[in-house]
Amino acid sequence: MSSASSPLEPETLRAVFNSVEAGLYVMDASGRITASNPCAQRLVGRSEEQTLGRDLHDLLHRQANGSKLPRGECRMLAVLESGQPTQGSDEFLVKGDGTLVPIIWAAAPLWRDGRVDGVVLVLHDFTLHREAAEQTAAQLACLEGFTERLIMVSEASAVLSTTLGLPEMLHRLVRLLVPDLGDWAVVDRLVPGEAGEMQRIAVHATNGTAEELLGPLPPLPEASSSLLVRAMHGGEPLRLDADELAGEADTPLAQAHQELFHRLGGHSAVVVPLSARRQVLGALTVARTGQLPLYTDAEVTVLADIGRRAGLVMEGAQLYDQQRHVAETMQRQLLTPLPQVDHLTMAARYQPAQVAAEIGGDWYDAFMLADGVMTMVIGDVVGHDLQAAAHMAEVRNMLRALAWDHQEPPSVIMRRLDEAMTNTSDAPMATAIFARIEGPEGGPWQLHWVNAGHPPPLLVTSDGHARFLEGGHGPLLGISATLHLGLSWPDTRDDLPPQSTLLFYTDGLVESRTNPIDTGLASLRRHAAALARRDVEEFLDELLARIDPSGDDIALLVLRIPPAGAGAEGDEQPAPLRHAHSPATPDRSAPGSRIEGTPIRDTSEPT
């Protein structure tokens, strides 16, 4: 036997209505509240008596800022027109105390006799969910901001770690900062070695580089109200606002800094000192124009960090420049004025490394011995720094003293030098060629030589035949002490034909990071053969131009043998020999200096 379910009693329906853990409002066809449950009353802080018969939209519905929402935009009431259920989450109701409560809601039409006769509105407090969402969004925004700042610092570090020259590196830095951290950026620095002199070294703006603003600036004053001066003296980043921009500049440097804002605009800026370990070397100014916001603490922190990194790099560049200058000066002072005797013609070149870290111990030498024989020397002390240059000077002077004092074969002189380096010096290993140019007056001439691990000399005859002199090879200087071996260097002799060219060189001419030494040696032989008939000065200049070496420092020493019979009795005699210590010796630090008509050239670019 079956029975139909009995309809719920009104009391039962009312109990369910009141017990639901969701706010419930029932509205009639005009949007007036006809019923509410306790959860809805608690949600809005209003009793049933305070809401019954009131228009729900007018009484409760508000925008996020608390203002009334236009009735035509109310999606809850739209159910009365559409007859379709709808829902939403981005809505607010005003509580009895005037505060807003965010809600998530759903509305369904009440149908009677085929028409919509009201609406049932179900509400949930969305405060916790909204706060969690807002907190998550804030955390994500904070993380994104931190990531952006980290990327900016990383990119700035990459720029600052390049091997570019300082001006180009700082130009890249200001281009990196614009427009992410400002509409324009400028780097002003103290000129190294010039007390208080300032220079604008880099500038970039969104509307162009504004390079006309580069160049010398007024000197740094002891005190000023200018943020630039205060940052330079105080060592801390400072913010500049519109009020300070409107102030009157009290020093020429402050006026020059203020001129930036007149030319490029700006309502706010940050001036960051470029600080090194011991001093402030300059300042970075980054500014914003237009409607962009003021700088935040996080942005100032990023700029300060970039400033510290830039300062350390600038200090390192200055130290490298100082080291390079000292090393180059030391090497140039040791570039011997070349002797000329009996129609033998010599020339030399020294080309320093392109970067300070590559400056090393390359040298050449040529001088007369007590027995009237002329020597040729070329060498390279291991290392690429100021210490290598100092060791080069030590080894060079020891070899000069030994060669002058002992009239012995080159092999014995080289052994004595190795012993002296081992027992009296902390110089590391070195390569060298020591040669005597022997022969009667007027020739024929012979090369008497030893080679301590150095690239072989190149002999080019007048008809363009070129060959490397492979004999005379022995170990590097200083290696016998390391291996505890008694090593020797064999004496070798080679004839020097009339009008032939003998070239000594260091490995920087034939070896690089991209080309093996065999390739370099083949290139040297080919080019030298083609230049066999050029005079020695043009020979060296053209050889360097054709090979175009880069990286390591290079020393070249060339000897041209006279034609057969030159200098014989009845011929014009050569000018008297001047030794390197002669009062006529030129300033060896100056490229292009001459002695006895033969220039000693330094192919380095002016600093």
Secondary structure, 3 states (H helix, E strand, C coil): CCCCCCCCCHHHHHHHHHHCCCEEEEEECCCEEEEECHHHHHHHCCCHHHHCCCEHHHHHEECCCCCECCHHHCCCCHHHHHCCCEEEEEEEEECCCCCEEEEEEEEEEEEECCEEEEEEEEEEECHHHHHHHHHHHHHHHHHHHHHHHHHHHHHHHHHHCCCCCHHHHHHHHHHHHCCCCCCEEEEEEECCCCCCCEEEEEEEECCECCHHHCEEECCCCCCCCCHHHHHHHHCCCEEECHHHHCCCCCCHHHHHHHHHHHHHCCCEEEEEEEECCCCEEEEEEEEECCCCCCCCHHHHHHHHHHHHHHHHHHHHHHHHHHHHHHHHHHHHHCCCCCCCCCCCEEEEEEECCCCHHHCCEEEEEEEECCCCCEEEEEEEECCCCHHHHHHHHHHHHHHHHHHHHCCCCHHHHHHHHHHHHHHHCCCCCEEEEEEEEECCCCCCEEEEEEEECCCCCEEECCCCCEEECCCCEECCECHHHHHCCCCCCCCEEEEECCCCEEEEECHHHCCCCCCCHHHHHHHHHHHHHHCCCCCHHHHHHHHHHHHCCCCCCEEEEEEECCCCCCCCCCCCCCCCCCCCCCCCCCCCCCCCEEECCEEEEECCCCC
